[in-house]
Amino acid sequence: MSKILQYELWQECNNFCDYCTLGHNITKTSDKMKLQALTTTIIELLNLKKGEVSTLGFIGGEFFQGQLHNPEVKRAFMTLIDLSNCMLIEGDINELWLNATLTIGDQKDLYEAINKIEQKNKLWILTSYDIIGRFHTFNMLKNWEKHMALIHKKYPEVRINTTSILTGSFIQAYLRDDIDIHAFEQKYDTHVFFKTPVKPDDKCNMTRAEINNEMGYDFFPTRMEFMQFLLKYREREGLESYQNLFSNDLKAEELHKNFNDESLRNVVFHRSSDFKEELDCDKSLKEIELLPCGHSNVYQCYSDHDGCAICDKKVVLAL
């Protein structure tokens, strides 16, 4: 059975979202490590069996906001894009996903990468939008909007997916009718995917309430708010959209992660459709536990309760 395969090539991002899962103590990835990850990825892709992978994706960090400044790193990255283009042409993969933050003005590396893909209808640009914590300045938001429009203008066949986090602040705005998801998708010509909030790596020892207090806004929702959101979302957006909420079926089953640690390179992270997640490495790195219900503890996302968002979603679905 074909799978969605994704590579986190390095862990460096200069967008500094408040809630970045990498935390704020993350060090820059050396050019040596970037080249190592790119080389390993290229070799693995060359050895894939036909039909083994349906979709291939690359995430950072962030590639396209100045992180390809080293000529050797950029050549290797663009070689990876050329290989991906060949895999699309040969039918080895059906789609290619590229992550792009889009919050700075200069995105020439992104457009160079897009130009290399001949079958642009098979390319997805994956970006993110959050009402708080992501766009630290008005200019960052305007850059994002500018590039969203420019991608559609230059490459009308390219599709864009926008991920948003179901933060307490977002849910409160949705319940007040301040957010119209359909209008957002039409305005930016994008598909929206929602995911639950997760503790940043540097705050794993804090409670979710403590993290909210430190951030100064409701990153993690209360359970009551979340349940109210689920009920309203199902009624307003329809059953199909409801079933796609934070669905693992729309994520990579296999993610290869490259940490800024020589002993933790090309670590394989597995996701299952029943929301179990595991790393092929020392679990002390970042403990991934199963809740009593059998789901991953990353779905324990309430500020005031240890309930499971997956289980609550199922409860509302059965109503």
Secondary structure as GFF3:
##gff-version 3
##sequence-region A 1 319
A	DSSP	beta_strand	3	8	.	.	.	ID=ss1
A	DSSP	alpha_helix	31	46	.	.	.	ID=ss2
A	DSSP	beta_strand	53	59	.	.	.	ID=ss3
A	DSSP	alpha_helix	71	90	.	.	.	ID=ss4
A	DSSP	beta_strand	95	99	.	.	.	ID=ss5
A	DSSP	alpha_helix	108	116	.	.	.	ID=ss6
A	DSSP	three_ten_helix	120	122	.	.	.	ID=ss7
A	DSSP	beta_strand	123	128	.	.	.	ID=ss8
A	DSSP	alpha_helix	138	154	.	.	.	ID=ss9
A	DSSP	beta_strand	159	165	.	.	.	ID=ss10
A	DSSP	alpha_helix	168	175	.	.	.	ID=ss11
A	DSSP	alpha_helix	181	188	.	.	.	ID=ss12
A	DSSP	beta_strand	191	195	.	.	.	ID=ss13
A	DSSP	three_ten_helix	201	203	.	.	.	ID=ss14
A	DSSP	alpha_helix	208	215	.	.	.	ID=ss15
A	DSSP	alpha_helix	223	237	.	.	.	ID=ss16
A	DSSP	alpha_helix	239	244	.	.	.	ID=ss17
A	DSSP	three_ten_helix	248	250	.	.	.	ID=ss18
A	DSSP	beta_strand	254	257	.	.	.	ID=ss19
A	DSSP	beta_strand	267	271	.	.	.	ID=ss20
A	DSSP	beta_strand	277	279	.	.	.	ID=ss21
A	DSSP	three_ten_helix	297	299	.	.	.	ID=ss22
A	DSSP	alpha_helix	309	318	.	.	.	ID=ss23
###
